[in-house]
Amino acid sequence: MLEVENIRAGYGDINILWDVSVTFETGKLTTIIGTNGAGKTTLLRAILGLIPLSQGRIALDDQPLDKLSTWDLTEQGISLIPEGRMVFKEMSVEENLQMGAYPRRSRMQVGSNLERVYQRFPKLKERRRQLAGSLSGGEAQMLAMGRGLMSEPQIILIDEPSLGLAPVIVNDIFAILKTLKDEGKTIVLVEQNTHRAVGIADHVYLMQSGKIILSQEADTVDLDALHKLYFAQA
């Protein structure tokens, strides 16, 4: 179980997260929704150690993570699939995937993990020698997801995977997320598409102005009520 307890974090003198506490249960898909600027990406960055905490604690199975370096967290089985894909454009598709196998514990399985990724994303196998910068938006998102899976993570943090993609590609992305969930992966999904996010999730958090304003089991969420909170109409 990944736990975030009462954290504050931000950028320089600007605090973004205010006393945020969230729990991500093992083998469950938890979604964090909210408008732009709500603090969702900042929360993921805090979990990954990309920004320091000024208060609070982050722990995995009661073992503190917030003192570890970002590169050490990959050895703990945590992987980030970032917003905006962030692929290495001047490298081939396969080279990008190999970069995802950087953690020591996954280096010996590069070949088998590549084949597993290619089974999930057949289009990437077709494009494996192609420069990543020449891919379409949907293909680049698949590459970012495939790269994130190359380290054999147990906890996957994924930031806005549907952003800017055609509906048919969004369907493919959410089908992959469901498969990963069914395989027992712990998934933290940051997403603005509330219908799709709630529909696949086990638990829902709503963020607003750097705070958690709703925590609810997904199957009990009233979307109309959620949208009123989402747009601060309550």
FIVO-617870 format. One record per residue: x, y, z of N, C-alpha, C in turn; residue in one letter; residue number from 1. Coordinates in Angstrom, 1 decimal. Layout:
n_X,n_Y,n_Z,ca_X,ca_Y,ca_Z,c_X,c_Y,c_Z,r,k
X,Y,Z,X,Y,Z,X,Y,Z,A,NUM
...
This chain:
n_X,n_Y,n_Z,ca_X,ca_Y,ca_Z,c_X,c_Y,c_Z,r,k
0.8,-1.2,0.0,0.0,0.0,0.0,0.9,1.3,0.0,M,1
0.6,2.2,-0.9,1.3,3.4,-1.0,0.5,4.5,-0.2,L,2
1.1,5.2,0.7,0.4,6.1,1.6,1.1,7.5,1.5,E,3
0.3,8.5,1.4,0.7,9.9,1.4,0.0,10.5,2.6,V,4
0.8,11.0,3.6,0.2,11.5,4.8,0.5,13.0,5.0,E,5
-0.5,13.8,4.9,-0.5,15.2,5.4,0.7,16.0,4.8,N,6
0.9,15.8,3.5,2.1,16.5,2.9,1.8,17.9,2.4,I,7
2.8,18.7,2.4,2.8,20.0,1.8,4.1,20.0,0.9,R,8
3.9,20.6,-0.3,5.0,20.6,-1.3,4.7,21.7,-2.3,A,9
5.7,22.1,-3.0,5.5,23.1,-4.1,6.8,23.4,-4.8,G,10
6.9,24.6,-5.3,8.1,25.0,-6.1,8.7,26.3,-5.5,Y,11
9.8,26.1,-4.9,10.5,27.3,-4.3,9.6,27.8,-3.1,G,12
9.3,29.0,-3.1,8.5,29.6,-2.0,7.0,29.5,-2.3,D,13
6.6,28.9,-3.4,5.2,28.7,-3.7,4.7,27.3,-3.4,I,14
3.9,27.3,-2.3,3.3,26.0,-1.9,2.1,25.6,-2.8,N,15
2.0,24.4,-3.2,0.9,23.9,-4.1,0.0,22.9,-3.3,I,16
0.6,22.0,-2.6,-0.2,21.0,-1.9,-0.3,21.3,-0.5,L,17
-1.6,21.2,0.0,-1.9,21.7,1.4,-2.4,20.5,2.2,W,18
-1.6,19.9,3.0,-2.0,18.9,3.9,-2.8,17.7,3.2,D,19
-2.2,17.2,2.1,-2.8,16.2,1.3,-2.5,14.8,1.9,V,20
-3.6,14.1,2.1,-3.5,12.7,2.5,-4.3,11.8,1.6,S,21
-3.6,10.8,1.0,-4.3,9.9,0.1,-3.7,8.5,0.3,V,22
-4.5,7.4,0.0,-4.0,6.1,0.1,-4.3,5.3,-1.2,T,23
-3.3,4.6,-1.7,-3.4,3.9,-2.9,-3.3,2.4,-2.6,F,24
-4.4,1.7,-2.6,-4.4,0.3,-2.2,-3.8,-0.6,-3.2,E,25
-3.1,-1.6,-2.7,-2.4,-2.6,-3.6,-3.4,-3.3,-4.5,T,26
-3.0,-3.3,-5.8,-3.9,-4.0,-6.8,-5.1,-3.3,-7.2,G,27
-5.3,-2.0,-6.8,-6.4,-1.2,-7.1,-6.0,-0.1,-8.1,K,28
-7.0,0.4,-8.8,-6.8,1.6,-9.6,-7.5,2.8,-8.9,L,29
-6.7,3.8,-8.6,-7.2,5.0,-7.9,-7.0,6.1,-8.9,T,30
-8.1,6.9,-9.1,-8.0,8.0,-10.0,-8.0,9.3,-9.2,T,31
-7.2,10.3,-9.7,-7.2,11.6,-9.1,-7.6,12.6,-10.2,I,32
-8.8,13.2,-10.0,-9.3,14.1,-11.0,-9.3,15.6,-10.4,I,33
-9.5,16.5,-11.3,-9.5,17.9,-11.0,-9.1,18.8,-12.2,G,34
-9.4,20.0,-12.1,-9.1,21.0,-13.2,-7.7,21.2,-13.3,T,35
-7.3,21.9,-14.3,-5.9,22.3,-14.5,-5.5,23.2,-13.3,N,36
-4.3,23.0,-12.7,-3.9,23.8,-11.6,-4.3,23.3,-10.2,G,37
-5.0,22.1,-10.2,-5.5,21.6,-9.0,-4.4,21.0,-8.1,A,38
-3.3,20.6,-8.7,-2.2,20.1,-7.9,-2.0,18.6,-8.2,G,39
-2.6,18.0,-9.2,-2.5,16.6,-9.5,-1.1,16.2,-9.9,K,40
-0.6,16.9,-10.9,0.8,16.5,-11.3,1.8,16.8,-10.2,T,41
1.6,17.9,-9.5,2.5,18.2,-8.4,2.5,17.0,-7.3,T,42
1.3,16.4,-7.1,1.2,15.3,-6.2,2.1,14.1,-6.7,L,43
2.0,13.8,-8.0,2.8,12.7,-8.5,4.3,13.0,-8.4,L,44
4.6,14.3,-8.7,6.0,14.6,-8.6,6.5,14.5,-7.1,R,45
5.7,14.9,-6.2,6.1,14.7,-4.8,6.3,13.3,-4.4,A,46
5.4,12.4,-4.9,5.5,11.0,-4.6,6.8,10.4,-5.2,I,47
7.2,10.9,-6.4,8.4,10.5,-7.1,9.7,11.1,-6.5,L,48
9.6,12.1,-5.6,10.7,12.8,-5.1,11.3,13.8,-6.0,G,49
10.5,14.2,-7.0,11.0,15.3,-7.9,10.9,16.6,-7.3,L,50
10.1,16.8,-6.3,10.0,18.0,-5.5,10.1,17.6,-4.0,I,51
10.7,18.4,-3.2,10.8,18.1,-1.8,9.5,18.4,-1.0,P,52
9.3,17.6,0.1,8.2,17.9,1.0,8.7,18.9,2.0,L,53
7.8,19.8,2.4,8.0,20.7,3.5,7.3,20.2,4.8,S,54
6.5,19.2,4.5,5.7,18.6,5.7,5.2,17.2,5.2,Q,55
5.0,16.3,6.2,4.3,15.1,5.9,5.2,13.9,5.6,G,56
4.6,12.8,5.1,5.3,11.6,4.9,4.7,10.8,3.8,R,57
5.6,10.1,3.0,5.2,9.2,2.0,5.8,7.8,2.3,I,58
5.0,6.7,2.2,5.5,5.4,2.6,4.9,4.3,1.7,A,59
5.7,3.3,1.5,5.2,2.1,0.8,5.3,0.9,1.7,L,60
4.2,0.3,2.0,4.1,-0.8,3.0,4.8,-0.4,4.3,D,61
4.5,0.8,4.8,5.0,1.4,6.0,6.5,1.7,6.0,D,62
7.2,1.6,4.8,8.6,2.0,4.7,8.7,3.4,4.0,Q,63
9.3,4.3,4.7,9.4,5.7,4.2,10.0,5.8,2.8,P,64
9.4,6.5,1.9,10.0,6.8,0.6,10.5,8.2,0.4,L,65
10.0,9.1,1.2,10.3,10.5,0.9,11.8,10.9,1.2,D,66
12.6,10.0,1.7,14.0,10.3,1.9,14.8,9.7,0.7,K,67
14.2,8.9,-0.1,14.9,8.3,-1.2,15.0,9.2,-2.4,L,68
16.0,9.0,-3.2,16.2,9.7,-4.5,15.2,9.1,-5.5,S,69
14.9,9.9,-6.5,13.9,9.5,-7.5,14.4,8.2,-8.2,T,70
15.6,8.1,-8.5,16.1,7.0,-9.3,16.1,5.7,-8.4,W,71
16.1,5.9,-7.1,16.0,4.7,-6.2,14.6,4.2,-6.1,D,72
13.6,5.0,-6.4,12.2,4.6,-6.3,11.9,3.6,-7.4,L,73
12.6,3.6,-8.6,12.3,2.6,-9.6,12.7,1.3,-9.1,T,74
13.7,1.2,-8.2,14.1,-0.1,-7.7,13.0,-0.6,-6.7,E,75
12.1,0.3,-6.2,11.0,-0.1,-5.4,9.8,-0.5,-6.2,Q,76
9.9,-0.6,-7.5,8.8,-1.0,-8.3,7.8,0.0,-8.6,G,77
8.3,1.3,-8.7,7.4,2.4,-9.0,7.8,3.0,-10.3,I,78
6.8,3.3,-11.2,7.1,3.8,-12.5,6.2,5.0,-12.8,S,79
6.7,6.0,-13.4,5.9,7.2,-13.9,5.7,7.2,-15.4,L,80
4.5,7.3,-15.8,4.2,7.6,-17.3,3.8,9.0,-17.3,I,81
4.6,9.9,-17.8,4.4,11.4,-17.6,3.4,12.0,-18.5,P,82
2.9,13.1,-18.1,2.0,13.9,-19.0,2.8,14.4,-20.2,E,83
2.2,14.4,-21.4,2.9,14.9,-22.5,3.9,13.9,-23.2,G,84
3.8,12.6,-22.8,4.6,11.5,-23.4,6.1,11.6,-23.0,R,85
6.8,12.8,-23.3,8.2,13.0,-23.0,9.1,11.8,-23.5,M,86
8.9,11.4,-24.7,9.7,10.4,-25.3,11.0,11.1,-25.8,V,87
12.1,10.3,-26.0,13.3,10.7,-26.5,13.2,10.8,-28.0,F,88
13.0,11.9,-28.6,12.6,12.0,-30.0,13.7,11.6,-31.0,K,89
14.9,11.8,-30.6,16.0,11.4,-31.5,16.5,10.0,-31.4,E,90
15.8,9.2,-30.6,16.1,7.8,-30.4,15.0,7.0,-31.0,M,91
15.3,5.8,-31.4,14.3,4.9,-32.0,13.3,4.5,-30.9,S,92
12.2,3.9,-31.4,11.2,3.4,-30.5,11.8,2.3,-29.6,V,93
12.6,1.4,-30.1,13.1,0.4,-29.3,14.1,0.9,-28.3,E,94
14.9,1.9,-28.7,15.9,2.5,-27.8,15.1,3.2,-26.6,E,95
14.0,3.8,-26.9,13.2,4.4,-25.8,12.7,3.4,-24.9,N,96
12.3,2.2,-25.4,11.8,1.2,-24.5,12.9,0.6,-23.7,L,97
14.1,0.5,-24.3,15.2,0.0,-23.5,15.6,0.9,-22.4,Q,98
15.4,2.2,-22.6,15.7,3.1,-21.5,14.8,2.9,-20.3,M,99
13.6,2.4,-20.5,12.7,2.1,-19.4,13.2,0.9,-18.6,G,100
14.1,0.1,-19.0,14.6,-1.0,-18.3,15.9,-0.6,-17.5,A,101
16.1,0.6,-17.2,17.3,1.1,-16.5,17.4,0.5,-15.1,Y,102
16.4,0.3,-14.3,16.6,-0.2,-13.0,17.3,-1.6,-13.0,P,103
18.2,-1.7,-12.0,19.1,-2.9,-12.0,18.3,-4.2,-12.0,R,104
17.2,-4.2,-11.3,16.4,-5.5,-11.2,15.7,-5.9,-12.4,R,105
15.6,-5.0,-13.4,14.9,-5.4,-14.7,15.9,-5.5,-15.9,S,106
17.2,-5.2,-15.7,18.1,-5.2,-16.8,18.3,-6.6,-17.5,R,107
18.2,-7.6,-16.7,18.4,-9.0,-17.2,17.2,-9.5,-18.0,M,108
16.1,-8.8,-17.9,14.8,-9.2,-18.6,14.5,-8.3,-19.7,Q,109
15.4,-7.6,-20.3,15.1,-6.6,-21.3,14.4,-7.3,-22.5,V,110
15.0,-8.4,-23.0,14.4,-9.1,-24.1,13.0,-9.5,-23.9,G,111
12.8,-10.2,-22.8,11.4,-10.7,-22.6,10.4,-9.6,-22.3,S,112
10.9,-8.5,-21.7,10.0,-7.4,-21.4,9.7,-6.6,-22.7,N,113
10.7,-6.6,-23.6,10.4,-6.0,-24.9,9.3,-6.7,-25.6,L,114
9.4,-8.0,-25.6,8.4,-8.9,-26.3,7.0,-8.7,-25.7,E,115
7.0,-8.5,-24.3,5.7,-8.3,-23.6,5.1,-7.0,-24.0,R,116
5.9,-6.0,-24.1,5.4,-4.7,-24.5,4.9,-4.7,-26.0,V,117
5.7,-5.4,-26.8,5.2,-5.5,-28.2,3.9,-6.3,-28.3,Y,118
3.7,-7.2,-27.5,2.4,-7.9,-27.5,1.3,-7.0,-27.1,Q,119
1.5,-6.1,-26.1,0.5,-5.2,-25.7,0.3,-4.1,-26.8,R,120
1.4,-3.7,-27.4,1.3,-2.6,-28.4,1.9,-3.0,-29.7,F,121
1.2,-3.8,-30.5,1.8,-4.3,-31.8,2.3,-3.2,-32.7,P,122
1.7,-2.0,-32.6,2.1,-0.9,-33.5,3.5,-0.5,-33.1,K,123
3.9,-0.6,-31.9,5.3,-0.3,-31.5,6.3,-1.2,-32.1,L,124
5.9,-2.5,-32.3,6.8,-3.5,-32.9,7.0,-3.1,-34.4,K,125
6.0,-2.7,-35.0,6.1,-2.2,-36.4,7.0,-1.0,-36.6,E,126
7.0,-0.2,-35.5,7.7,1.1,-35.6,9.1,1.0,-34.8,R,127
9.5,-0.1,-34.4,10.6,-0.2,-33.5,11.9,0.4,-34.0,R,128
12.1,0.5,-35.3,13.3,1.1,-35.8,13.1,2.6,-36.1,R,129
11.9,3.1,-36.0,11.6,4.4,-36.4,11.9,5.4,-35.2,Q,130
12.3,6.6,-35.6,12.6,7.6,-34.6,11.3,8.0,-33.8,L,131
11.4,8.1,-32.5,10.2,8.4,-31.7,9.6,9.7,-32.0,A,132
10.4,10.7,-32.5,9.9,12.0,-32.8,9.0,12.0,-34.0,G,133
9.0,10.9,-34.8,8.1,10.8,-36.0,6.8,10.1,-35.7,S,134
6.5,9.7,-34.5,5.3,9.0,-34.2,4.1,10.0,-34.0,L,135
2.9,9.4,-34.2,1.7,10.2,-34.0,1.5,10.3,-32.5,S,136
0.6,11.2,-32.1,0.3,11.4,-30.7,-0.1,10.1,-30.0,G,137
-0.9,9.3,-30.6,-1.4,8.1,-30.0,-0.3,7.1,-29.9,G,138
0.6,7.0,-30.9,1.7,6.1,-30.9,2.7,6.5,-29.8,E,139
2.9,7.8,-29.7,3.9,8.3,-28.7,3.4,8.0,-27.3,A,140
2.0,8.1,-27.1,1.5,7.7,-25.8,1.7,6.2,-25.5,Q,141
1.5,5.4,-26.5,1.7,4.0,-26.3,3.2,3.7,-26.0,M,142
4.1,4.5,-26.6,5.5,4.3,-26.4,5.8,4.7,-24.9,L,143
5.2,5.8,-24.5,5.5,6.2,-23.1,5.0,5.2,-22.1,A,144
3.8,4.6,-22.4,3.3,3.5,-21.5,4.2,2.3,-21.6,M,145
4.6,1.9,-22.8,5.5,0.8,-22.9,6.8,1.0,-22.2,G,146
7.4,2.1,-22.3,8.6,2.4,-21.6,8.4,2.3,-20.1,R,147
7.3,2.8,-19.6,7.0,2.8,-18.2,6.8,1.3,-17.7,G,148
6.4,0.4,-18.6,6.2,-1.0,-18.2,7.5,-1.8,-18.3,L,149
8.6,-1.3,-18.9,9.8,-2.1,-19.1,10.5,-2.4,-17.8,M,150
10.2,-1.6,-16.8,10.9,-1.9,-15.5,10.1,-2.9,-14.6,S,151
9.1,-3.5,-15.2,8.2,-4.4,-14.5,7.7,-3.8,-13.2,E,152
7.1,-2.6,-13.2,6.6,-2.0,-12.0,5.4,-2.7,-11.4,P,153
5.3,-2.5,-10.1,4.1,-3.0,-9.4,3.2,-1.8,-9.1,Q,154
3.7,-0.6,-9.1,3.0,0.7,-8.9,3.2,1.6,-10.1,I,155
2.1,1.9,-10.8,2.3,2.7,-12.0,1.5,4.1,-11.8,I,156
2.2,5.1,-11.9,1.7,6.5,-11.9,1.5,7.0,-13.3,L,157
0.4,7.3,-13.7,0.1,7.7,-15.1,-0.6,9.0,-15.1,I,158
0.0,10.0,-15.8,-0.5,11.4,-15.8,-1.1,11.8,-17.1,D,159
-2.4,12.0,-17.1,-3.2,12.5,-18.3,-2.9,11.6,-19.6,E,160
-3.2,10.4,-19.6,-2.9,9.6,-20.8,-3.8,9.8,-22.0,P,161
-5.0,10.4,-21.7,-5.9,10.6,-22.9,-5.8,12.0,-23.5,S,162
-4.9,12.8,-22.9,-4.8,14.2,-23.3,-4.5,14.4,-24.8,L,163
-5.4,15.0,-25.5,-5.1,15.3,-26.9,-5.2,14.2,-27.9,G,164
-5.8,13.1,-27.4,-5.9,11.9,-28.3,-7.3,11.7,-28.9,L,165
-7.3,11.1,-30.0,-8.6,10.7,-30.7,-9.4,9.7,-29.8,A,166
-10.7,9.7,-29.9,-11.5,8.8,-29.0,-11.1,7.3,-29.2,P,167
-10.8,6.9,-30.5,-10.5,5.5,-30.7,-9.2,5.1,-30.0,V,168
-8.2,6.1,-29.9,-7.0,5.8,-29.2,-7.2,5.8,-27.7,I,169
-8.1,6.7,-27.2,-8.4,6.7,-25.8,-9.0,5.4,-25.4,V,170
-9.9,4.8,-26.2,-10.4,3.5,-25.9,-9.3,2.5,-25.8,N,171
-8.3,2.5,-26.6,-7.2,1.6,-26.6,-6.4,1.7,-25.3,D,172
-6.2,3.0,-24.9,-5.4,3.3,-23.7,-6.1,2.8,-22.5,I,173
-7.4,3.0,-22.4,-8.2,2.6,-21.2,-8.3,1.0,-21.2,F,174
-8.3,0.4,-22.3,-8.4,-1.0,-22.4,-7.1,-1.6,-21.8,A,175
-5.9,-1.0,-22.1,-4.7,-1.4,-21.5,-4.7,-1.2,-20.0,I,176
-5.2,-0.1,-19.6,-5.3,0.2,-18.1,-6.1,-0.9,-17.4,L,177
-7.2,-1.3,-18.0,-8.0,-2.3,-17.4,-7.3,-3.6,-17.3,K,178
-6.5,-4.0,-18.4,-5.7,-5.2,-18.4,-4.7,-5.2,-17.3,T,179
-4.0,-4.0,-17.1,-3.0,-3.9,-16.1,-3.6,-4.0,-14.7,L,180
-4.8,-3.4,-14.5,-5.5,-3.5,-13.3,-5.9,-5.0,-13.0,K,181
-6.4,-5.7,-14.0,-6.7,-7.1,-13.9,-5.5,-8.0,-13.5,D,182
-4.3,-7.5,-13.9,-3.1,-8.3,-13.6,-2.6,-8.0,-12.2,E,183
-3.3,-7.1,-11.5,-2.9,-6.8,-10.1,-2.0,-5.7,-9.9,G,184
-1.8,-4.9,-10.9,-0.9,-3.7,-10.8,-1.7,-2.7,-9.9,K,185
-0.9,-1.9,-9.1,-1.4,-0.8,-8.4,-1.3,0.4,-9.3,T,186
-2.4,1.1,-9.7,-2.4,2.2,-10.6,-2.9,3.4,-10.0,I,187
-2.2,4.5,-10.2,-2.6,5.9,-9.8,-2.8,6.6,-11.1,V,188
-4.0,7.0,-11.4,-4.4,7.6,-12.7,-4.8,9.0,-12.5,L,189
-4.0,10.0,-13.0,-4.4,11.4,-13.1,-5.1,11.6,-14.4,V,190
-6.4,12.1,-14.3,-7.2,12.2,-15.6,-8.2,13.3,-15.4,E,191
-8.5,14.0,-16.6,-9.6,15.0,-16.6,-10.9,14.5,-17.2,Q,192
-10.8,13.4,-17.9,-12.0,12.8,-18.4,-12.7,12.0,-17.3,N,193
-13.6,12.7,-16.6,-14.2,12.1,-15.4,-15.0,10.8,-15.7,T,194
-15.7,10.8,-16.8,-16.5,9.6,-17.1,-15.6,8.4,-17.2,H,195
-14.6,8.5,-18.0,-13.7,7.3,-18.2,-12.9,7.0,-17.0,R,196
-12.5,8.0,-16.3,-11.7,7.7,-15.1,-12.5,7.1,-14.0,A,197
-13.6,7.6,-13.7,-14.5,7.0,-12.6,-14.9,5.6,-13.1,V,198
-15.2,5.4,-14.4,-15.7,4.1,-14.9,-14.7,3.0,-14.7,G,199
-13.4,3.3,-14.7,-12.4,2.2,-14.5,-11.8,2.1,-13.1,I,200
-12.1,3.1,-12.3,-11.4,3.2,-11.0,-12.1,2.4,-9.9,A,201
-11.3,2.1,-8.9,-11.9,1.5,-7.6,-12.1,2.7,-6.6,D,202
-11.3,3.7,-6.6,-11.4,4.8,-5.7,-11.2,6.1,-6.4,H,203
-11.9,7.1,-6.0,-11.8,8.5,-6.7,-11.4,9.5,-5.6,V,204
-10.4,10.3,-6.0,-10.1,11.5,-5.2,-10.3,12.7,-6.2,Y,205
-10.9,13.8,-5.6,-11.1,15.0,-6.4,-10.2,16.1,-5.7,L,206
-9.3,16.7,-6.5,-8.5,17.8,-6.0,-9.0,19.1,-6.4,M,207
-8.8,20.1,-5.6,-9.1,21.5,-5.9,-8.2,22.4,-5.1,Q,208
-7.5,23.3,-5.8,-6.6,24.2,-5.1,-5.6,23.6,-4.2,S,209
-5.0,22.4,-4.6,-4.0,21.8,-3.8,-4.5,21.0,-2.6,G,210
-5.8,20.8,-2.6,-6.4,20.0,-1.5,-7.3,18.9,-2.0,K,211
-7.5,17.9,-1.2,-8.4,16.8,-1.5,-9.8,17.2,-0.9,I,212
-10.7,17.3,-1.8,-12.1,17.8,-1.4,-13.1,16.6,-1.5,I,213
-12.7,15.5,-2.0,-13.6,14.4,-2.1,-12.8,13.1,-2.2,L,214
-13.1,12.1,-1.4,-12.5,10.8,-1.4,-13.7,9.8,-1.3,S,215
-13.8,8.9,-2.3,-15.0,8.1,-2.4,-14.8,6.9,-3.3,Q,216
-15.4,5.8,-2.9,-15.4,4.6,-3.7,-16.0,4.9,-5.0,E,217
-15.4,4.4,-6.1,-15.8,4.8,-7.5,-17.3,4.3,-7.7,A,218
-17.7,3.2,-7.2,-19.0,2.7,-7.6,-20.1,3.4,-6.8,D,219
-19.8,4.3,-5.9,-20.8,5.1,-5.2,-20.8,6.6,-5.7,T,220
-20.0,6.9,-6.7,-19.9,8.3,-7.1,-21.1,8.7,-8.0,V,221
-21.7,9.8,-7.6,-22.7,10.4,-8.4,-22.0,11.4,-9.3,D,222
-22.0,11.2,-10.6,-21.2,12.0,-11.6,-21.8,13.5,-11.6,L,223
-23.1,13.7,-11.5,-23.6,15.0,-11.5,-23.1,15.8,-10.2,D,224
-23.1,15.1,-9.1,-22.6,15.8,-7.9,-21.1,16.0,-8.0,A,225
-20.4,15.1,-8.6,-19.0,15.2,-8.7,-18.6,16.4,-9.6,L,226
-19.4,16.5,-10.7,-19.1,17.6,-11.6,-19.4,19.0,-11.0,H,227
-20.4,19.1,-10.1,-20.7,20.3,-9.4,-19.5,20.7,-8.5,K,228
-18.9,19.7,-7.8,-17.7,20.0,-7.1,-16.5,20.3,-8.0,L,229
-16.4,19.6,-9.0,-15.3,19.7,-10.0,-15.2,21.2,-10.5,Y,230
-16.4,21.7,-10.8,-16.4,23.1,-11.3,-16.8,24.1,-10.3,F,231
-16.6,23.7,-9.0,-16.8,24.6,-7.8,-18.2,25.2,-7.8,A,232
-19.2,24.4,-8.2,-20.6,24.9,-8.2,-21.4,24.6,-6.9,Q,233
-20.8,23.7,-6.1,-21.5,23.3,-4.9,-21.6,24.4,-3.8,A,234
